[in-house]
Amino acid sequence: MVKAIVGANWGDEGKGKITDMLAKDSDIIVRYQGGSNAGHTIINNYGKFALHLLPSGVFYNHTTSVIGNGVALNIPYLVKEIQSLVDQGVPMPKIKVSDRAQILMPYHILFDQYEEERLGGKSFGSTKSGIAPFYSDKYAKVGFQVSELFDEAALREKIKEVCVQKNVLLEHLYHKPAIDEEKLYQTLLDYRDMVEPYVCDVSVFLHDAMKDGKTILLEGQLGSLKDPDFGIYPMVTSSSTLAAYGAIGAGIPPYEIKDIVTVVKAYSSAVGAGEFVSEIFGEEADELRRRGGDGGEYGATTGRPRRMGWFDAVASRYGCRMQGATEVALTVLDVLGYLDELPVCIGYEIDGKVTKDFPTTSKLKKAKPVYEVLPGWKCEIRGIKNYEELPENCRKYIEFIEKELEVPVTLVSNGPGREEIIHRNR
Protein backbone atom coordinates (compact mmCIF):
# COMPACT_ATOMS: atom_id res chain seq x y z
CA MET A 1 0.00 0.00 0.00
CA VAL A 2 1.43 3.37 -1.04
CA LYS A 3 0.07 6.59 0.43
CA ALA A 4 1.25 10.12 -0.46
CA ILE A 5 1.17 13.11 1.85
CA VAL A 6 1.34 16.46 0.09
CA GLY A 7 0.47 20.14 0.51
CA ALA A 8 -2.46 21.95 -1.13
CA ASN A 9 -1.09 25.48 -1.03
CA TRP A 10 2.20 27.39 -0.74
CA GLY A 11 3.84 24.91 1.62
CA ASP A 12 3.91 25.40 5.41
CA GLU A 13 0.60 23.53 5.79
CA GLY A 14 1.81 21.36 8.69
CA LYS A 15 2.74 18.25 6.66
CA GLY A 16 5.57 17.37 9.06
CA LYS A 17 3.24 16.66 11.95
CA ILE A 18 0.79 14.67 9.80
CA THR A 19 3.63 12.65 8.24
CA ASP A 20 5.08 11.97 11.69
CA MET A 21 1.66 10.74 12.79
CA LEU A 22 1.00 8.58 9.69
CA ALA A 23 4.55 7.18 9.83
CA LYS A 24 3.54 5.29 12.97
CA ASP A 25 1.58 2.89 10.73
CA SER A 26 4.12 2.87 7.87
CA ASP A 27 7.16 0.72 7.15
CA ILE A 28 8.95 3.05 4.73
CA ILE A 29 8.83 6.85 4.34
CA VAL A 30 10.18 8.34 1.11
CA ARG A 31 11.20 11.91 0.30
CA TYR A 32 10.77 12.15 -3.47
CA GLN A 33 11.53 15.76 -4.48
CA GLY A 34 13.04 19.05 -3.35
CA GLY A 35 15.98 19.47 -1.05
CA SER A 36 16.96 21.25 2.14
CA ASN A 37 15.21 24.44 0.98
CA ALA A 38 12.04 23.83 2.99
CA GLY A 39 11.55 22.42 6.45
CA HIS A 40 8.99 20.35 8.31
CA THR A 41 8.53 21.20 11.99
CA ILE A 42 7.80 18.23 14.26
CA ILE A 43 7.08 18.12 17.98
CA ASN A 44 7.22 14.74 19.70
CA ASN A 45 8.52 13.01 22.84
CA TYR A 46 12.13 13.72 21.82
CA GLY A 47 11.56 17.48 21.50
CA LYS A 48 11.00 19.98 18.70
CA PHE A 49 12.72 19.43 15.33
CA ALA A 50 12.93 21.19 11.97
CA LEU A 51 13.74 18.52 9.37
CA HIS A 52 14.92 19.59 5.94
CA LEU A 53 16.16 16.54 4.02
CA LEU A 54 15.18 13.57 6.13
CA PRO A 55 11.62 12.26 5.86
CA SER A 56 9.40 13.09 8.84
CA GLY A 57 9.18 9.43 9.87
CA VAL A 58 12.73 9.12 11.21
CA PHE A 59 11.59 9.10 14.83
CA TYR A 60 10.23 5.53 14.79
CA ASN A 61 12.45 2.47 15.24
CA HIS A 62 10.37 0.34 12.87
CA THR A 63 10.62 2.67 9.84
CA THR A 64 13.14 2.98 7.03
CA SER A 65 13.68 6.51 5.70
CA VAL A 66 14.41 6.82 2.00
CA ILE A 67 15.89 9.69 -0.01
CA GLY A 68 14.53 9.13 -3.52
CA ASN A 69 16.10 9.87 -6.89
CA GLY A 70 14.01 13.05 -7.27
CA VAL A 71 15.65 14.76 -4.27
CA ALA A 72 18.33 17.46 -4.45
CA LEU A 73 20.82 15.67 -2.21
CA ASN A 74 22.98 17.94 -0.10
CA ILE A 75 25.26 15.23 1.33
CA PRO A 76 26.99 17.13 4.18
CA TYR A 77 23.61 18.57 5.20
CA LEU A 78 22.12 15.06 5.34
CA VAL A 79 24.98 13.77 7.51
CA LYS A 80 24.67 16.80 9.80
CA GLU A 81 20.90 16.33 10.10
CA ILE A 82 21.29 12.64 11.03
CA GLN A 83 23.91 13.55 13.64
CA SER A 84 21.76 16.32 15.13
CA LEU A 85 18.92 13.81 15.72
CA VAL A 86 21.25 11.32 17.41
CA ASP A 87 22.71 14.13 19.54
CA GLN A 88 19.18 14.91 20.78
CA GLY A 89 18.56 11.32 21.86
CA VAL A 90 16.76 9.98 18.78
CA PRO A 91 17.86 6.39 17.95
CA MET A 92 20.01 6.17 14.80
CA PRO A 93 17.47 6.02 11.95
CA LYS A 94 17.60 3.43 9.16
CA ILE A 95 18.32 5.43 6.00
CA LYS A 96 18.62 4.55 2.32
CA VAL A 97 19.76 6.96 -0.40
CA SER A 98 19.03 6.31 -4.07
CA ASP A 99 22.10 5.69 -6.21
CA ARG A 100 20.27 7.73 -8.86
CA ALA A 101 19.76 10.78 -6.63
CA GLN A 102 21.65 13.82 -7.86
CA ILE A 103 24.09 15.71 -5.69
CA LEU A 104 23.61 19.31 -4.72
CA MET A 105 27.08 20.73 -5.41
CA PRO A 106 28.81 23.42 -3.31
CA TYR A 107 28.72 25.78 -6.30
CA HIS A 108 24.93 25.42 -6.64
CA ILE A 109 24.51 27.31 -3.36
CA LEU A 110 26.93 30.03 -4.56
CA PHE A 111 25.16 30.39 -7.92
CA ASP A 112 21.81 30.70 -6.10
CA GLN A 113 23.19 33.52 -3.94
CA TYR A 114 24.90 35.27 -6.86
CA GLU A 115 21.76 35.18 -9.02
CA GLU A 116 19.55 36.60 -6.25
CA GLU A 117 22.13 39.39 -5.79
CA ARG A 118 22.17 40.07 -9.52
CA LEU A 119 18.37 40.21 -9.75
CA GLY A 120 18.12 42.59 -6.79
CA GLY A 121 14.53 43.77 -6.37
CA LYS A 122 13.32 41.29 -9.03
CA SER A 123 14.58 38.23 -7.13
CA PHE A 124 12.43 35.12 -6.58
CA GLY A 125 12.71 35.11 -2.79
CA SER A 126 14.91 32.00 -2.94
CA THR A 127 16.05 30.28 0.25
CA LYS A 128 19.52 30.34 -1.38
CA SER A 129 19.85 26.58 -0.85
CA GLY A 130 21.04 25.97 -4.42
CA ILE A 131 17.79 24.36 -5.59
CA ALA A 132 17.20 26.22 -8.88
CA PRO A 133 20.84 25.85 -10.09
CA PHE A 134 20.73 22.18 -9.03
CA TYR A 135 17.62 21.33 -11.07
CA SER A 136 18.86 23.48 -13.99
CA ASP A 137 22.01 21.33 -14.10
CA LYS A 138 20.06 18.09 -13.72
CA TYR A 139 17.94 18.81 -16.78
CA ALA A 140 20.85 20.32 -18.70
CA LYS A 141 22.56 16.95 -18.05
CA VAL A 142 25.58 18.42 -16.29
CA GLY A 143 24.54 17.22 -12.83
CA PHE A 144 26.28 14.52 -10.79
CA GLN A 145 24.47 11.32 -9.75
CA VAL A 146 25.44 9.57 -6.53
CA SER A 147 26.51 6.55 -8.59
CA GLU A 148 29.13 8.70 -10.36
CA LEU A 149 31.04 9.22 -7.12
CA PHE A 150 32.28 5.63 -7.34
CA ASP A 151 34.16 5.97 -10.67
CA GLU A 152 37.10 8.25 -9.89
CA ALA A 153 38.52 8.56 -13.41
CA ALA A 154 35.16 9.45 -14.97
CA LEU A 155 34.39 11.80 -12.07
CA ARG A 156 37.62 13.75 -12.54
CA GLU A 157 36.96 14.07 -16.29
CA LYS A 158 33.38 15.27 -15.77
CA ILE A 159 34.46 17.87 -13.21
CA LYS A 160 36.91 19.26 -15.76
CA GLU A 161 34.17 19.59 -18.41
CA VAL A 162 31.61 21.14 -16.03
CA CYS A 163 34.09 23.67 -14.65
CA VAL A 164 34.76 25.07 -18.14
CA GLN A 165 31.11 26.13 -18.37
CA LYS A 166 30.69 27.24 -14.76
CA ASN A 167 33.85 29.34 -14.68
CA VAL A 168 32.76 31.37 -17.72
CA LEU A 169 29.59 32.34 -15.82
CA LEU A 170 31.48 33.04 -12.61
CA GLU A 171 34.01 35.26 -14.32
CA HIS A 172 31.86 37.15 -16.84
CA LEU A 173 28.33 37.22 -15.39
CA TYR A 174 28.90 37.27 -11.64
CA HIS A 175 32.53 38.52 -11.42
CA LYS A 176 33.31 35.91 -8.76
CA PRO A 177 36.25 33.50 -8.20
CA ALA A 178 36.52 30.42 -10.43
CA ILE A 179 35.94 26.85 -9.17
CA ASP A 180 39.11 25.00 -8.21
CA GLU A 181 38.84 21.62 -9.98
CA GLU A 182 41.16 19.70 -7.64
CA LYS A 183 39.45 21.04 -4.54
CA LEU A 184 36.03 20.11 -5.97
CA TYR A 185 37.26 16.59 -6.81
CA GLN A 186 38.49 16.08 -3.23
CA THR A 187 35.19 17.43 -1.87
CA LEU A 188 33.26 14.89 -3.93
CA LEU A 189 35.47 12.06 -2.66
CA ASP A 190 34.61 13.22 0.86
CA TYR A 191 30.92 13.21 -0.12
CA ARG A 192 31.31 9.64 -1.42
CA ASP A 193 32.69 8.47 1.93
CA MET A 194 29.86 10.22 3.80
CA VAL A 195 27.02 8.78 1.71
CA GLU A 196 28.39 5.28 0.94
CA PRO A 197 26.83 3.55 3.99
CA TYR A 198 23.34 4.58 2.84
CA VAL A 199 23.47 4.07 -0.94
CA CYS A 200 21.17 1.52 -2.55
CA ASP A 201 19.03 0.88 -5.63
CA VAL A 202 15.90 2.41 -4.13
CA SER A 203 13.57 1.38 -6.97
CA VAL A 204 14.48 -2.31 -6.36
CA PHE A 205 14.17 -1.83 -2.58
CA LEU A 206 10.66 -0.33 -2.98
CA HIS A 207 9.64 -2.92 -5.59
CA ASP A 208 10.53 -5.72 -3.17
CA ALA A 209 8.82 -3.91 -0.29
CA MET A 210 5.57 -3.59 -2.25
CA LYS A 211 5.76 -7.27 -3.19
CA ASP A 212 6.09 -8.06 0.54
CA GLY A 213 2.99 -5.96 1.36
CA LYS A 214 4.85 -3.19 3.16
CA THR A 215 3.21 0.20 3.79
CA ILE A 216 5.00 3.06 2.03
CA LEU A 217 4.46 6.77 2.68
CA LEU A 218 5.59 9.31 0.07
CA GLU A 219 6.35 12.67 1.64
CA GLY A 220 6.11 15.79 -0.53
CA GLN A 221 7.75 19.14 0.08
CA LEU A 222 6.01 22.53 -0.27
CA GLY A 223 2.56 22.51 -1.93
CA SER A 224 0.57 22.65 -5.19
CA LEU A 225 0.97 26.41 -5.67
CA LYS A 226 4.78 26.07 -5.73
CA ASP A 227 4.70 23.49 -8.54
CA PRO A 228 6.64 24.69 -11.64
CA ASP A 229 3.79 23.68 -13.99
CA PHE A 230 0.66 24.34 -11.95
CA GLY A 231 1.83 26.86 -9.38
CA ILE A 232 2.23 30.65 -9.34
CA TYR A 233 4.97 30.58 -11.99
CA PRO A 234 7.68 31.92 -11.94
CA MET A 235 7.54 32.27 -8.12
CA VAL A 236 7.67 28.50 -7.73
CA THR A 237 10.15 25.84 -6.70
CA SER A 238 12.18 23.85 -9.23
CA SER A 239 10.77 20.33 -8.76
CA SER A 240 7.21 19.09 -9.04
CA THR A 241 5.37 19.31 -5.72
CA LEU A 242 2.52 17.07 -6.88
CA ALA A 243 1.74 13.55 -5.66
CA ALA A 244 1.89 12.31 -9.27
CA TYR A 245 5.62 13.09 -9.28
CA GLY A 246 6.01 10.81 -6.25
CA ALA A 247 6.00 7.81 -8.58
CA ILE A 248 8.92 9.26 -10.58
CA GLY A 249 10.86 10.72 -7.65
CA ALA A 250 10.70 7.42 -5.74
CA GLY A 251 10.90 5.01 -8.70
CA ILE A 252 7.56 3.19 -8.41
CA PRO A 253 4.65 2.64 -10.84
CA PRO A 254 2.05 5.47 -10.67
CA TYR A 255 -0.86 3.05 -10.15
CA GLU A 256 0.63 1.99 -6.79
CA ILE A 257 -0.33 5.33 -5.15
CA LYS A 258 -3.74 4.47 -3.67
CA ASP A 259 -4.34 7.28 -1.17
CA ILE A 260 -3.36 10.96 -1.37
CA VAL A 261 -3.65 12.81 1.93
CA THR A 262 -3.56 16.50 1.09
CA VAL A 263 -2.75 18.85 3.95
CA VAL A 264 -4.71 22.10 4.05
CA LYS A 265 -4.21 24.91 6.53
CA ALA A 266 -7.23 26.42 8.32
CA TYR A 267 -5.93 29.85 7.24
CA SER A 268 -3.30 30.81 4.63
CA SER A 269 0.42 31.48 4.92
CA ALA A 270 3.36 31.64 2.54
CA VAL A 271 7.12 32.19 2.62
CA GLY A 272 8.73 33.95 -0.33
CA ALA A 273 7.46 36.06 -3.21
CA GLY A 274 4.46 35.42 -5.46
CA GLU A 275 0.74 36.08 -5.84
CA PHE A 276 -1.33 35.60 -2.68
CA VAL A 277 -4.92 36.80 -3.17
CA SER A 278 -6.25 36.45 0.40
CA GLU A 279 -3.16 38.04 2.01
CA ILE A 280 -3.73 40.32 5.02
CA PHE A 281 -1.43 42.99 6.43
CA GLY A 282 -0.70 45.17 9.45
CA GLU A 283 -1.87 44.36 12.95
CA GLU A 284 -4.41 41.80 11.69
CA ALA A 285 -1.60 39.81 10.04
CA ASP A 286 0.80 40.30 12.96
CA GLU A 287 -1.74 38.91 15.42
CA LEU A 288 -2.39 35.80 13.31
CA ARG A 289 1.38 35.32 12.76
CA ARG A 290 2.09 35.59 16.50
CA ARG A 291 -0.58 33.04 17.41
CA GLY A 292 0.04 30.72 14.45
CA GLY A 293 1.83 27.37 14.38
CA ASP A 294 3.93 26.55 17.42
CA GLY A 295 5.69 29.71 18.50
CA GLY A 296 4.48 31.74 15.52
CA GLU A 297 4.49 31.63 11.74
CA TYR A 298 8.13 31.76 10.71
CA GLY A 299 9.81 29.67 7.99
CA ALA A 300 11.29 26.39 9.32
CA THR A 301 14.33 26.85 7.05
CA THR A 302 14.78 30.61 6.78
CA GLY A 303 13.19 31.94 9.97
CA ARG A 304 11.49 34.51 7.72
CA PRO A 305 8.10 35.80 8.93
CA ARG A 306 5.46 34.08 6.84
CA ARG A 307 2.99 36.14 4.85
CA MET A 308 -0.48 35.65 6.32
CA GLY A 309 -3.98 35.44 4.87
CA TRP A 310 -7.49 34.14 5.38
CA PHE A 311 -8.52 30.71 4.13
CA ASP A 312 -8.50 30.68 0.32
CA ALA A 313 -11.07 28.16 -0.92
CA VAL A 314 -10.26 28.87 -4.59
CA ALA A 315 -6.55 28.11 -4.22
CA SER A 316 -7.14 25.21 -1.82
CA ARG A 317 -9.75 23.49 -3.99
CA TYR A 318 -7.42 23.84 -6.98
CA GLY A 319 -4.50 22.54 -4.90
CA CYS A 320 -6.49 19.48 -3.83
CA ARG A 321 -7.60 18.82 -7.42
CA MET A 322 -4.07 19.02 -8.79
CA GLN A 323 -2.82 16.68 -6.07
CA GLY A 324 -5.63 14.20 -6.74
CA ALA A 325 -6.62 14.40 -3.06
CA THR A 326 -8.53 11.43 -1.71
CA GLU A 327 -8.76 12.94 1.78
CA VAL A 328 -7.81 16.19 3.53
CA ALA A 329 -5.99 16.85 6.80
CA LEU A 330 -6.99 20.29 8.10
CA THR A 331 -4.30 21.82 10.32
CA VAL A 332 -3.74 24.63 12.89
CA LEU A 333 -7.48 25.01 13.47
CA ASP A 334 -6.83 25.78 17.15
CA VAL A 335 -5.07 29.03 16.21
CA LEU A 336 -8.33 30.67 15.06
CA GLY A 337 -10.13 30.50 18.42
CA TYR A 338 -9.46 34.19 19.20
CA LEU A 339 -11.44 35.55 16.23
CA ASP A 340 -15.02 36.88 16.32
CA GLU A 341 -15.39 36.32 12.60
CA LEU A 342 -13.66 34.17 10.01
CA PRO A 343 -13.49 35.51 6.46
CA VAL A 344 -13.19 32.78 3.79
CA CYS A 345 -12.16 33.68 0.25
CA ILE A 346 -14.74 31.87 -1.92
CA GLY A 347 -14.03 33.55 -5.27
CA TYR A 348 -11.71 35.89 -7.17
CA GLU A 349 -12.94 39.02 -8.90
CA ILE A 350 -10.93 39.52 -12.10
CA ASP A 351 -11.79 42.37 -14.47
CA GLY A 352 -15.25 42.70 -12.92
CA LYS A 353 -16.11 38.99 -13.15
CA VAL A 354 -16.08 36.52 -10.25
CA THR A 355 -14.46 33.13 -10.81
CA LYS A 356 -14.10 30.10 -8.58
CA ASP A 357 -11.35 28.59 -10.74
CA PHE A 358 -7.70 29.27 -9.95
CA PRO A 359 -6.19 31.17 -12.91
CA THR A 360 -2.70 31.57 -14.38
CA THR A 361 -0.34 34.10 -12.79
CA SER A 362 -1.05 37.01 -15.16
CA LYS A 363 -4.75 36.89 -14.21
CA LEU A 364 -3.94 36.15 -10.58
CA LYS A 365 -2.12 39.49 -10.34
CA LYS A 366 -5.44 41.25 -11.00
CA ALA A 367 -7.55 39.09 -8.68
CA LYS A 368 -9.38 40.58 -5.70
CA PRO A 369 -10.73 38.26 -2.99
CA VAL A 370 -14.48 37.69 -2.61
CA TYR A 371 -15.21 36.79 1.02
CA GLU A 372 -17.94 35.00 2.90
CA VAL A 373 -17.73 35.68 6.64
CA LEU A 374 -18.42 32.88 9.12
CA PRO A 375 -18.88 33.33 12.89
CA GLY A 376 -15.95 32.40 15.17
CA TRP A 377 -16.17 29.99 18.11
CA LYS A 378 -14.22 32.16 20.59
CA CYS A 379 -12.75 29.39 22.74
CA GLU A 380 -9.80 27.00 23.09
CA ILE A 381 -10.23 23.70 21.22
CA ARG A 382 -6.92 22.04 22.10
CA GLY A 383 -7.40 18.83 24.06
CA ILE A 384 -10.65 17.90 22.28
CA LYS A 385 -10.44 14.37 20.86
CA ASN A 386 -13.91 13.84 19.39
CA TYR A 387 -15.29 15.80 16.46
CA GLU A 388 -18.76 16.10 18.04
CA GLU A 389 -17.25 17.90 21.06
CA LEU A 390 -15.95 20.79 18.95
CA PRO A 391 -17.99 24.02 19.24
CA GLU A 392 -20.83 24.24 16.72
CA ASN A 393 -19.31 27.21 14.86
CA CYS A 394 -16.00 25.35 14.62
CA ARG A 395 -17.72 22.33 13.06
CA LYS A 396 -19.59 24.66 10.70
CA TYR A 397 -16.28 26.19 9.61
CA ILE A 398 -14.79 22.73 8.91
CA GLU A 399 -17.90 21.60 7.02
CA PHE A 400 -17.97 24.84 4.99
CA ILE A 401 -14.33 24.26 4.00
CA GLU A 402 -15.04 20.61 3.17
CA LYS A 403 -17.91 21.62 0.87
CA GLU A 404 -15.67 24.17 -0.88
CA LEU A 405 -12.79 21.68 -1.28
CA GLU A 406 -15.06 18.88 -2.58
CA VAL A 407 -12.85 16.38 -0.71
CA PRO A 408 -13.63 14.76 2.68
CA VAL A 409 -11.83 16.26 5.70
CA THR A 410 -10.82 13.14 7.64
CA LEU A 411 -8.21 14.58 10.01
CA VAL A 412 -8.41 17.80 12.03
CA SER A 413 -5.28 19.00 13.81
CA ASN A 414 -6.04 21.09 16.88
CA GLY A 415 -2.54 21.56 18.34
CA PRO A 416 1.13 21.09 17.43
CA GLY A 417 1.70 17.83 19.33
CA ARG A 418 1.70 14.40 17.68
CA GLU A 419 -1.44 13.27 19.55
CA GLU A 420 -3.41 16.51 19.07
CA ILE A 421 -5.50 15.23 16.20
CA ILE A 422 -9.20 14.48 15.66
CA HIS A 423 -10.05 11.53 13.43
CA ARG A 424 -13.27 12.31 11.66
CA ASN A 425 -15.29 9.33 10.49
CA ARG A 426 -16.87 9.90 7.09
N, C-alpha and C positions, 0 to 999 in steps of 0.2 A: 504494500500500500504506500503510495507516494502522495504527500500532502504538501502544498506550497503555502507559505505565509508571506504576504506582500503588502505594500502600502497603497492606499487609494489616492493620496494627494501629493504634497511636496516633500514627503519624508517626515520624520519626527512625529509619526503617528502613535508611537509606543509599541512598535513591533518587537523590541527586545524583550519586554516583559511577557508578551503573548508567546513568543518563541520559547522562552525559558520555561513557561508553563506547559506548552504542548510537548516540549522535549522530554518531559517526564515519561510520556507514553511512546517515545520514539527510540529507535535503535541507532539511527544515523541522522546527523544534521549536516546539511550541505550549504555552504556559501557558494553562489553560482555566478555572481557578477560584482562589479565595483571593486573598491579597494579600501584603503584606510582613510578615505576622504569623508566618511560619514560614520557616526557612532550609534550604538544601541546601549541605552542605559538600563542596567538591571540591578534590582535590589533583592537580595536573598539572605539566607542565614549566614553566609560568609561576609556580607557587607554590601557596599554599593560599588558597582563597576561600570566603566564605559568601555565596551568592546568595540574594536574597529575592524579587525580582520577575522578574528575567530568567530565561528558561529555562536549564537546565544545559548547553545545547549551544552557548553563545556563544563558546566557545574555538576553534572551527573556522572557517577562512576560507570553506569551501564552504557553510556553513549559513545559513539565514535564521531569526531568532528572532522568534516572534509572540506578542504579548499579546492573548489572545482576549477576546471580549465578556463572558465570565463572570468576568473578573478584577476585583478591587477595585483600581483604578488610582491609586496614589499618584504623581502626576506628578513632583514634585520629587525624590522618592525614586528613581524610575526614572532620571532624568537624572543624579543623583548616583552611582547604581550603575554606569551606563555609563561615567561619567568615571573612577570608581575603577579599573575594569578597564584602561582606556587608560593611566592613570597607572602601572599595574603592568606595562606592556609588552604587554598583549593588543591585537592589531589591532582597530580600530574594528568592532564587530559590525554586521551588517545586521539592522535591527529594523523590524518593522511592528506598529502598534497599531490595534486595531479601532476604527472610528468609532462603534461601538455599545457599547464598553466604558464602564462608569460610573466617575465620578471619586470617589476618596476625598477628602472635603472636610476642610479644617483642623479644622472643628468636630466631625467624627466622632471624631477622636483625643481631643479634650477630653471629649466625651460618654462615651467609653469609660472614661476615667480617673475622671470624676465618678461614674459608675454603680458602678464597682468600690469607690470610696471609700464611697459610700452603702450598699452591701451589706455592707461590712466583712467579718466572718468568714464570711458566706454567699456571697462572691464566686465567680466562675467560673474564677478563675486566668487571666484574659485577659492577652494580651501587651500590651494597651493600645495596639494599632495602629489602632483605629477600625473593626475588621472588623464587629462586631455592629451598631453604629449604621449603618454603610454599607449592609449588606444589608437592615436594617430599612427604611431610606429607599428602597432600590431597589424593594422589594416594596410599599411604601406609595405608590409612584409620586411621590415627592418627591426622587428622586435626579437627578443631572446626567449626561447622556451626553456623551461627547467631542464628538459632532457639534453639541451645543448651544453649545459655546464659540464657534462661528463665526457666530452670529446675535446681535449685541450688544444689540439692542432687546429681543428675547425673553428673553435671558439676564438683563438688568437687572430685567425684570418678574418673572421666576421667583424671583430672589433675594429680592425684596421679599416675595413670597407665602410663601416658605419661612421667612424670618426671623421672620415673625409667629408661626408655630408654635414655632420653636426658642427664641425669646426668652421665651415663656411658661414653657417647661420650665426654662430657665436661671435665670430670676428666682425662680420659685415652688417648683420641686423641688430644684434644686441650689444656689440662692442664689449664683450666679456672674454675672460681667458679661455683658451682652447682646452679640450679634454686630453689628458695624458693617457695614451694608450696602455702603457705598461702598468700604470697605477690602476686603471680600470680592469685590466686582465687579472691582477692580483686580488682586487675587490671581488670579482666574480668567482675566483677560486675560494675565497673566504665564504661567499654566499653558498657555494656548492657544499662545503663542509657543514654549514649551518642547517641546510635543508635536507641533506641526504637521509637522515634517519626517518623522515616522514614521507619520502617520495614513493608513489605507487601509481599503477595504471588504474585510475579512479573509475573509468567506465567499466572495466572488468570487475572491479570490487563491487560496484553498485549493481551490475548485472547479476552477479552471484548472490548478492544480498536479496534482490527482488525474487530470485528463484527460490531462495530459502524462506520467503514470506516475511522478511524484515520490514519494519516500518521506517520510512525515510521522510524527513522533513526538509524541504527546500526553503532556504531563508533568503529573501530578497532585501536589497538595500534601497533606501530612498522610496519614491512612490511614483504612481502613474504619470503625474504632471512633470516629472523630471526625465521622462523617457525621451530619447533623441528623435523618435518618430512621432510619438503621440503626445508629447509634453509641450511646454511653453517655449518651443524652440525660438532663439538659440540659447535661452537661459536654462539649459538642461544639463544632465550629466552625459558621460560619453559611452555608457553601456546601457543596454536595454534593462529597464526596471520592471518589465512585465513577467508574469508567471510563465508565459509561453516560452520565454528565453531560458527558463530554468532547465528545460530539457536539453538545450544546447550547452549551456554553461556548466551542466553537471555530467552530460554525456549519457543521457537515457532517452528512450523513445517518448515522444510527446503524449501518446495515449496512456502512459503509466500515471500521469498526474490526475488523480481522481477527485481531489478536494482542494479548493483554493480559498483559504481564509484570508480575507482582505481586511486590513486594519484601517479603521476610520476614526478620526478624532472628533470629539463632541463639540469642538470649536476648531478654528483654523490657525495654523502657524506655518511659517516658512523661514528658512535660513537662506540668505543669498538673494541675488537680483531676480527680476522677472515679474510678469503680470500676476496680480493677486487682487481679484475684484472685490472681495468682501473684507479687505484690510481695514483696520481701525487704527487710530492714532491718538497721541496725547495721553491724558490721564486715564482715559477708558482703556487704552491699550496697555499702559503701564501697570494698571491694577490687575488685568488678566494675566500679564506676563509674570508679575510677582507671585500670584497665587498658583500659576500653572505648573504642571509636571511635579517633580519632587525637588523643591528648592528653586523653582522658577524656570521660565522658558528660555534656556540658553543652549546653544549648539553643543552636543556631546563631544564634538571634535574641536570646534573653533572657540567655544565659549562665547560666541557672538550672541547678542540679544536676538531672539527670534522675532520676526514680524508677526503681528497678531491680527486675527480677524474672526468674525462670526462664522458659524457653520455655513458652508457653501454646498447646497444640495446639487447645484448644477455640476460643479467640478467633481463632487464626490460620487454622484451617480455615473458620470462619465468614467471616472477612475475605476469604479467597480466593474463597469461594462468592459473596459479595456483589459482588466485583469482576468475577466471571466469568473468573477466571484461566485462561489457557491454558498458562502456564508460570510457574515460580517462580525468582526470584533470591534465594539465601540469603546473607546478609551477616554480616560481623564474626565469622566462625567462628574465626578465628585467636585471638581474645581469650580463648577458653575453654580454651586449652592448659594453664593452670596448675591446673585442677581435677581432683581424684581421681575425683569423681562428678558426674554431670550430671542433676539432677532435671528431669523434663518433666511439666508439668501436662496430664494426659490426660482429666480429667473434673472436673466441679464437683459437690460435695455440697450440695444445697439441701433444707432441711427433712428430712434423713435419707435423701434419694434422690439417686443419682448420675446426672447427665445429661452427655451429650457435645454437647448443642446449646447454643449461646450464647443466654442469655435476655435479657429486657428488664431495664432498670436496677433496678426494685424487687426483682426476684428476684436480680439480680447482687449486690446489697448483702448478701444472706445467704449467698452462695456461698463454700464453702471448697475450696481446691485438692486434687485427688486426684493424687498423683505416682507416676510410675514412674521409678526411678533407673537411669541407664545409666552404664557405666564411662567415665572420662575417658581421654584419649590421652597426657597428660602430656609434650608436646613442642611445639616450635615448628613451625608448618606454613606460615609465610610463605615464599615463594620456590618452593613446589611448583606445577608447571604442569599436571601430569596427575593426573586423579582417582585412578587406580590407585596412585599413589605416596603418597596420603594414608594415615596410620596406619589399621589395621583398625577400631579403636574410633571413629575419626573418621568413617569411611565408614558404620559402623553407625548412628551418630548421625544423619547426613544421611538415610540410608535409612529410619530410624524416623520422622523428621519427614515425609519424603515420603509414607510410608504414611498417616500421620495427616492430612496436608493433602489427600490424594487428587488431587494435581496434580503433574506431573513437575517435579523440581528440575533445571533445565538450566544454571544458572550458580551457581557457588560463589565468593564473595569471601573471599579469605584475606589481606587487607591493605588499607590505605587508598588505595594508589596506583592509577592508571588501569589499569595492566597486571597488577595482582595479582588475577587472576581465573582460575578454572578452568571451561572449557567442558565440560559433561558431555553426552556423546552418549547419547540415549535411543533 
